Amino acid sequence: MSFLNKAGFKEFLLKLAGAQFKEIVLFSFVWDKIVGKGIAKRASIEKYEKGTLFVSVSNNVWLQELVLMKEKLIKKLSKATGVTLKDIIFYIKYQKELKWVKKR
């Protein structure tokens, strides 16, 4: 028995996630395909709650771009997953840069 194929791995994760996290697993599996690799590198699904998907973005430029695509994304994500999606909330999540400083 192998989980190396995508369908088997998806089913495994859905069972592992249970009912509480089923939707976020479904959205995560289609996110890259729907938004494209470029956006997927700059925007990440954080949580799903009561019909709303929360997505963090890297900066205000991508925030604005995704807000303009919001209605289209809601339709595509709902269709691809079979999950009713009412809204997407985008917010900026700044990444802290770790800089290692050598002490002299």
Secondary structure by P-SEA (a helix, b strand, c coil): cccccaaaaaaaaaaaaccccaaaaaaaacccccccaaaaaccccccccccbbbbbbccaaaaaaaaaaaaaaaaaaaaaccccccbbbbbbbbbbbbbbbbcc
